[in-house]
Amino acid sequence: MPDRTAGLREAAEHAEAFLATLDERPVAARVDAAGVRDALGGPLPERGEDPAAVIDALVAGAEPGVVATAGPRFFGFVTGGALPAALAADWLVSAWDQCAAFHSLSPAAAAIEEVATAWTLDLLGLPASASVGFVTGGQGANTTCLAAARHAVLARAGWDVEHDGLIGAPRVRILCGEQAHATFHTALRLLGLGAGTAVRVPADGQGRMDPDALKEALAADAGPAIVSAQAGNVATGAFDAFEPIADACSAHSAWLHIDGAFGLWAAAAPATRNLTRGVERADSWAVDAHKWLNVPYDSAMAIVADPDAHLAAMRLAGPYLVADPGQRDNTNYVPESSRRARGVPVYAAIRSLGRAGIAELVERNCAHARRMAERLAAIPGAVVLNDVVLNQVLVRLPGGDDANRAAVAAIQRDGTCWLGGTTWDGEHVLRVSISNWATSDEDVDRSATAIAAAVAHPTRTVP
Ligand SMILES: Cc1ncc(COP(=O)(O)O)c(C=O)c1O
């Protein structure tokens, strides 16, 4: 019998050792890609190596270049950790090695995606009849949802975009807030709708789309239209006003998409649910699992209220592709054909936390953000720029762009925590995002102290 487990024990030991250091290792990487290339590159091996030796070498070479993004003091981008049950389930996904495209290839994967679909819709307060595709990330979710939107608005105009493409099709108007996430524009590009065609509706000081301006923009023309709103601005955490936006969309038969990559999880917690009021009136929603649900990368959900539109845009069929009528073929909801059983870690994450645990996670991280904002506001001259309604904090330090850039670099060099900069209102500022299940009050306080020290001495180098 072939040895199918060679290297697994070593991988588990290395993983355990890594996870044991995650709380205390410097958050930033110790080397850049060149350092890892030096260790792991070189000519193509002519002969194979023992799997355990490959794993040992891989770990030795890669570890210095690994960033502790899964740790409790990584506050860059919007980054979740990996819940133990989700991580363990992810290992099983690889061991089972299911091609989760068709029910015929994996009834287990089909059933688990069905269950994870129902649980996700319940948690987010979305219609139970909606369909869910388990995709790689917010980018994939936005693209999948907009493909369904493109199908529906053009079908209503008598055009079959899946069959006839876009050449000669009625023009589709795209409207979004001026703060729409970059991946929304990439999705437009990928779908042939054109990133440059989007009407960017003005937003307020927190990045919320102005619903009256949207109404006016919609009324300015007729024809098929897709509107994208946002649950959770990537800088401020702010939510668009979904009720008036949904009213405007209904009045003009426009498809309403909501990009809720991280913010949609606010619907799962009593303390933040009010931010998402009206969200259930949309036609599609993008939400990540690898952010606030703390599922390992990569994992997200593309949710569409009308399963027929979803299927029309994504369905895969061919003579040898054994589809089971009446069964869920996961591929029909995502752009990929062959794919891993991405729903399994989502299932494990939700089951391990339960409704109460997910609410608690969201509320805890929001409390962390408020605590961080308070601590950072105490730095002389620092100003918290956003209403801290969720898990995001934007801070401007005195001294202009150069001082803010230098502070970000010093914070990253120090290694206690990691945060990134962004531009807000034309100025370079610090950006903190907290969505890790393991972050504690102590992590926040320790990070705030390190940030204050780096701000005070931005050029000090850390040994
Ligand atoms: C609002 C929003 N949409 C989309 C994305 C992209 O998500 P992903 O990186 O998972 O593709 C992000 C990432 O932070 C986001 O905040």
The ligand as a Tripos MOL2 file, in Angstrom:
@<TRIPOS>MOLECULE
LIG
   16    16     1     0     0
SMALL
NO_CHARGES

@<TRIPOS>ATOM
      1 C1        -15.8290   46.1630    1.1770 C.3       1 LIG1
      2 C2        -14.8600   45.1700    0.6090 C.ar      1 LIG1
      3 N1        -15.1510   44.5450   -0.5440 N.ar      1 LIG1
      4 C3        -14.3170   43.6470   -1.0980 C.ar      1 LIG1
      5 C4        -13.1190   43.3230   -0.4900 C.ar      1 LIG1
      6 C5        -12.2110   42.3260   -1.1580 C.3       1 LIG1
      7 O1        -12.2240   41.1410   -0.4610 O.3       1 LIG1
      8 P1        -11.1760   39.9630   -0.8190 P.3       1 LIG1
      9 O2         -9.8340   40.5160   -0.5180 O.co2     1 LIG1
     10 O3        -11.6080   38.8680    0.0800 O.co2     1 LIG1
     11 O4        -11.3260   39.6390   -2.2580 O.co2     1 LIG1
     12 C6        -12.7790   43.9330    0.7110 C.ar      1 LIG1
     13 C7        -11.5000   43.6340    1.3710 C.2       1 LIG1
     14 O5        -11.1540   44.1890    2.3840 O.2       1 LIG1
     15 C8        -13.6690   44.8770    1.2810 C.ar      1 LIG1
     16 O6        -13.3990   45.4660    2.4480 O.3       1 LIG1
@<TRIPOS>BOND
     1     1     2 1
     2     2     3 ar
     3     2    15 ar
     4     3     4 ar
     5     4     5 ar
     6     5     6 1
     7     5    12 ar
     8     6     7 1
     9     7     8 1
    10     8     9 2
    11     8    10 1
    12     8    11 1
    13    12    13 1
    14    12    15 ar
    15    13    14 2
    16    15    16 1
@<TRIPOS>SUBSTRUCTURE
     1 LIG1         1 GROUP 0 **** ****
